[in-house]
Amino acid sequence: EHPVWQAFRRWGIYDAQLANMAMERLWDVFDQMTSRDLVDALDVMSKLGLARGGLLRRLYEVLSLHTEYFAANQIASAMHSMAKLRFLVGHGRLDACLNPLMPHIGQLSDVGVSQLLFALAMSGNDSRASLVRLLVMQYAGGSGKKDLASDADVAWAMCAFGLHRRYSDELDKILARALRLEPTKNRAVLLKFFDVFAVVDAAAAVAGRVPLSFAGGTAAGGGHSKARRVDEGFFGGEIEVDSHRCAHAAAATRWRAAAAKATAAEARRLGSSAMHREVAAGLARLYVADQGGGQPRPLRARRNATIPIVAGAALCPADLADVETRLIVDLDTIARSVSPRVKHALFLERGHRPVCIPFWAWREA
């Protein structure tokens, strides 16, 4: 294994300047890289959001042409990293990595399953519906330890594929596990759960109810009872909960607040990016027809807008939005932990017109 990647992973350091130096060095020692080096390199690039197109294409080519040298979990991890770098969108790249992996799906760990599910959801490819359902059930039935990051990947993917109702029991269990913990400081996890909470809220509003697990509710006799009981799940099903470890209302409030805070901070950070300014300037030069038959007017796209999904819930951020036309424009940059896919589905249901600008398409334009 290349010592640079070994040190980065061991120390938990993802410094952009150091990583760029290592990327330059990779070109000199590329032929000496092992399969683990390649997977670690993609992991570092995805965590730092390094848009090194030439190196990324070369790493992808090695992986796709020599999958026999990679374990199933390594391929899933590499696909997870490339998905975060928006590199699996189009061009047949998803199938090139996925097809050799198909005979070995059963060998994936729970983490590997979660990574593959997330990669499929981020790719925007909906042609693998049967595989997605299989992976959801494989993850739910897996005996391995399910950490918060893996749960977040699976929950977000389920919402992206519209499976949150079909597999509501599985989603209930994921959310119940999260609520037993204090809110994480991991920004990527919080952003994923923000989208999941929005889907849960929307589903509850359609059903005319508020999920008990988010609205409150403790065991009879107070929140410190050690007795286990059956409680109502997020989608109306029944789940068994430990009331001593999970005070629903307080935990849900903390998680919602943390997810909303992380999402707002992310929107502010990305709103100052060069790509954001470029797109905003381009939209400012567009005109739209006046619905009353008058003269066309300039498109008035407000930057860093917030869109209501459900009354009383946190507002969903949008990069640019025009109130009159209900046009919403989001930039799917590699600096984002997740694509706008989940929230755009919610926007569509409410009569908005969401548009996603892919990172690599804009960069190559």
C-alpha positions in Angstrom: 0.0 0.0 0.0 1.3 3.5 -0.8 2.5 5.0 2.5 0.8 8.4 1.8 -2.7 6.8 1.7 -1.9 4.6 4.7 -0.9 7.7 6.7 -3.9 9.7 5.5 -6.3 7.0 6.6 -4.6 6.2 9.9 -4.4 9.9 11.0 -7.8 10.8 9.6 -6.2 13.8 7.8 -7.7 15.0 4.5 -5.7 18.1 3.8 -6.2 19.6 0.3 -2.6 20.8 -0.2 -1.0 17.5 0.9 -3.5 15.6 -1.2 -2.7 17.6 -4.3 1.0 16.9 -3.8 0.2 13.2 -3.4 -1.9 13.3 -6.6 1.0 14.7 -8.6 3.2 12.0 -7.2 0.6 9.4 -8.3 1.3 10.0 -11.9 4.9 9.0 -11.4 4.2 5.8 -9.5 0.8 4.9 -11.1 2.0 1.6 -12.4 3.1 0.6 -8.9 -0.3 1.1 -7.3 -2.1 -1.8 -5.7 -5.8 -2.3 -5.8 -6.0 -0.9 -2.2 -4.0 2.2 -3.3 -6.5 2.9 -6.0 -9.5 2.6 -3.6 -7.8 4.8 -1.1 -6.9 7.4 -3.7 -10.6 7.6 -4.8 -11.7 7.8 -1.2 -9.3 10.8 -0.5 -10.4 12.6 -3.7 -14.1 12.2 -2.8 -13.7 13.4 0.7 -11.7 16.5 -0.4 -13.8 17.1 -3.5 -10.8 17.1 -5.8 -11.9 17.5 -9.4 -8.8 16.0 -11.0 -10.5 14.8 -14.2 -7.5 13.2 -15.9 -6.5 11.2 -12.8 -10.1 10.2 -12.1 -10.5 8.9 -15.6 -7.3 6.9 -15.3 -8.3 5.4 -12.0 -11.7 4.5 -13.3 -10.2 2.8 -16.4 -7.9 0.6 -14.3 -10.9 -0.4 -12.1 -13.3 -1.1 -14.9 -10.8 -3.0 -17.0 -9.3 -5.1 -14.2 -12.1 -5.7 -11.8 -10.8 -9.3 -11.3 -8.1 -7.8 -9.1 -10.5 -6.1 -6.7 -12.6 -7.6 -4.0 -16.3 -7.0 -4.1 -16.2 -4.6 -1.1 -13.3 -2.7 -2.8 -15.4 -2.2 -6.0 -18.4 -1.0 -3.9 -16.1 1.4 -2.0 -14.6 2.8 -5.3 -18.1 3.2 -6.8 -19.2 5.1 -3.6 -16.3 7.5 -4.0 -16.8 8.0 -7.7 -20.5 8.6 -7.1 -19.6 11.4 -4.7 -17.4 12.8 -7.4 -20.4 12.6 -9.8 -18.3 10.4 -12.1 -20.9 7.6 -12.5 -23.4 9.8 -14.2 -23.8 8.8 -17.8 -21.2 7.4 -20.2 -21.9 3.8 -19.2 -19.5 4.0 -16.3 -22.0 2.6 -13.8 -22.6 -0.5 -15.8 -18.9 -1.0 -16.5 -18.2 -1.2 -12.7 -21.4 -2.9 -11.7 -21.7 -5.8 -14.2 -18.5 -7.6 -13.0 -19.7 -7.1 -9.4 -23.1 -8.7 -9.9 -22.1 -12.4 -9.4 -20.5 -11.3 -6.1 -23.2 -9.2 -4.6 -23.8 -11.7 -1.8 -20.2 -11.3 -0.7 -20.7 -7.7 0.2 -20.5 -6.6 3.8 -23.3 -4.4 5.2 -21.0 -1.4 4.6 -20.4 -2.5 1.1 -24.1 -2.9 0.4 -24.8 0.6 1.8 -22.0 2.0 -0.4 -23.3 0.3 -3.5 -26.9 1.5 -2.8 -25.7 5.1 -2.4 -23.7 4.9 -5.6 -26.7 3.6 -7.5 -28.9 6.4 -6.1 -26.3 9.1 -6.8 -25.8 7.9 -10.4 -29.4 8.8 -11.3 -29.8 5.5 -13.0 -33.2 3.9 -12.2 -32.9 0.9 -14.5 -31.7 -1.4 -11.7 -34.9 -1.4 -9.6 -34.8 -5.1 -8.8 -31.1 -4.9 -7.7 -31.9 -1.9 -5.5 -34.7 -3.8 -3.8 -32.5 -6.8 -3.3 -29.8 -4.6 -1.7 -32.3 -3.0 0.7 -33.4 -6.4 1.9 -29.8 -7.7 2.1 -28.8 -4.7 4.2 -31.8 -5.1 6.5 -31.1 -8.8 7.0 -27.4 -8.5 7.3 -25.8 -9.6 10.6 -22.9 -7.2 10.5 -22.6 -4.0 12.6 -24.6 -1.2 11.0 -22.9 2.2 11.7 -24.5 5.6 11.4 -22.8 6.4 8.1 -24.0 3.2 6.5 -27.5 3.8 7.8 -27.5 7.3 6.4 -26.5 6.0 2.9 -29.2 3.4 2.9 -31.9 5.7 4.2 -31.1 8.4 1.7 -30.9 5.8 -1.2 -34.3 4.4 -0.2 -35.8 7.9 -0.4 -34.1 8.7 -3.7 -35.6 5.6 -5.2 -39.0 6.2 -3.7 -38.9 3.0 -1.6 -39.5 4.7 1.8 -43.1 3.5 1.8 -42.6 0.0 0.4 -39.8 -0.7 3.0 -41.2 1.5 5.7 -40.3 -1.0 8.4 -36.7 -1.0 7.3 -36.5 2.8 7.3 -38.2 2.8 10.7 -35.4 0.7 12.2 -32.7 2.9 10.7 -34.2 6.1 12.1 -34.8 4.5 15.4 -31.1 3.5 15.6 -30.1 7.1 14.8 -32.4 8.6 17.4 -30.8 6.4 20.1 -27.6 8.3 19.5 -26.6 11.9 20.0 -26.7 13.9 16.8 -23.4 13.4 14.9 -21.1 16.1 13.9 -20.5 14.4 10.5 -21.8 16.9 8.0 -22.4 14.4 5.2 -24.5 12.2 7.5 -26.6 15.2 8.7 -27.2 16.3 5.1 -28.5 12.9 4.2 -30.8 12.7 7.2 -32.1 16.2 6.4 -33.4 14.9 3.1 -34.8 11.7 4.8 -36.6 13.8 7.4 -38.1 15.9 4.6 -39.5 12.8 3.0 -40.8 11.5 6.3 -42.6 14.8 6.9 -44.1 14.8 3.4 -45.3 11.3 3.7 -46.9 12.0 7.0 -48.6 15.2 5.7 -50.1 13.2 2.8 -51.5 10.7 5.2 -52.8 13.4 7.4 -50.7 12.4 10.5 -47.5 13.2 12.3 -45.2 10.3 13.0 -45.3 9.6 16.7 -41.6 8.9 16.8 -41.0 12.5 15.7 -43.9 14.1 17.5 -43.0 12.7 20.9 -44.2 9.9 23.1 -42.5 8.0 26.0 -43.2 4.9 27.8 -46.0 4.8 30.4 -44.7 6.0 33.7 -42.1 8.5 32.3 -39.2 8.6 29.9 -36.8 6.7 32.2 -38.7 3.4 32.3 -36.5 0.4 31.4 -39.4 -1.5 30.1 -39.6 -2.3 26.4 -42.8 -1.5 24.5 -44.3 -1.5 21.1 -44.6 2.0 19.6 -45.8 3.5 16.4 -43.3 3.7 13.7 -42.5 6.6 11.4 -44.9 5.4 8.8 -47.6 4.0 11.0 -46.1 0.5 11.5 -45.2 -1.0 14.8 -41.6 -1.1 16.1 -40.2 -2.2 19.5 -38.3 0.5 21.2 -36.2 0.9 24.3 -37.8 3.9 26.1 -34.9 4.2 28.5 -32.5 4.8 25.6 -34.7 6.6 23.2 -36.7 9.6 24.4 -38.4 10.2 21.0 -39.4 13.8 21.2 -36.1 15.2 22.6 -33.9 13.0 20.3 -35.9 13.9 17.2 -35.7 17.6 18.0 -32.0 17.4 18.5 -31.5 15.5 15.3 -33.7 17.8 13.3 -32.0 20.9 14.6 -28.5 19.5 13.8 -29.5 18.4 10.3 -31.2 21.8 9.6 -28.2 23.7 10.9 -25.7 21.6 8.8 -27.9 22.0 5.7 -28.1 25.8 6.1 -24.4 26.1 6.7 -23.7 24.0 3.6 -26.0 26.2 1.5 -24.2 29.4 2.7 -20.8 27.9 1.9 -21.7 26.7 -1.6 -23.5 29.9 -2.3 -20.2 31.8 -2.4 -18.6 29.4 -4.8 -17.4 30.5 -8.3 -19.7 28.1 -10.0 -22.7 29.5 -8.1 -21.8 33.0 -9.2 -21.3 31.9 -12.8 -24.7 30.2 -13.0 -26.5 33.1 -11.3 -24.9 35.6 -13.7 -26.1 33.4 -16.7 -29.6 33.2 -15.4 -29.7 37.0 -14.9 -29.4 37.4 -18.6 -32.5 35.2 -19.4 -36.0 36.6 -20.0 -39.3 34.9 -19.4 -42.6 35.5 -21.1 -45.1 37.6 -19.1 -48.2 35.5 -18.4 -50.4 38.5 -18.8 -49.2 39.1 -22.3 -46.9 41.9 -21.6 -43.2 42.3 -22.4 -40.9 39.5 -21.4 -39.2 40.2 -18.1 -35.8 39.2 -16.7 -35.6 36.0 -14.8 -35.4 37.0 -11.1 -33.7 34.0 -9.6 -33.1 34.6 -5.9 -29.8 33.1 -4.6 -29.8 30.9 -1.6 -33.6 30.6 -1.5 -35.5 28.4 0.9 -38.5 26.3 -0.2 -41.2 25.1 2.2 -42.1 21.4 1.9 -44.4 20.8 4.9 -45.8 23.4 7.3 -43.8 23.5 10.5 -40.8 21.6 9.1 -37.4 23.0 8.2 -37.2 24.8 4.8 -35.3 23.1 2.0 -32.6 25.2 0.5 -32.3 25.9 -3.2 -29.3 27.5 -5.0 -31.5 29.8 -7.1 -35.3 30.1 -7.3 -37.7 32.3 -9.2 -41.0 32.8 -7.3 -43.2 33.7 -10.3 -42.2 30.8 -12.6 -41.5 28.4 -9.7 -38.2 27.6 -11.3 -35.6 26.1 -9.0 -32.0 25.6 -10.1 -29.5 23.6 -8.1 -25.9 22.9 -8.8 -24.8 19.3 -8.4 -21.2 20.1 -7.5 -18.7 17.6 -6.1 -18.5 19.8 -3.0 -22.0 18.6 -2.1 -22.4 15.4 -0.1 -25.6 14.4 -1.9 -27.2 15.3 -5.1 -30.5 17.4 -5.2 -32.4 14.2 -6.3 -34.4 13.7 -3.2 -35.5 17.3 -2.6 -36.2 17.8 -6.3 -38.7 15.0 -6.2 -40.4 16.8 -3.3 -40.3 20.1 -5.2 -41.9 18.4 -8.2 -44.7 17.1 -6.1 -45.5 20.6 -5.0 -45.6 22.1 -8.5 -42.1 23.6 -8.7 -39.9 23.2 -11.7 -36.5 22.0 -10.4 -33.5 21.9 -12.7 -30.2 20.3 -11.8 -26.9 21.5 -13.4 -24.3 18.6 -13.4 -20.9 19.6 -12.2 -18.9 18.0 -15.0 -21.2 19.2 -17.8 -20.9 22.8 -16.5 -17.1 22.5 -16.2 -16.7 21.1 -19.7 -19.1 23.6 -21.3 
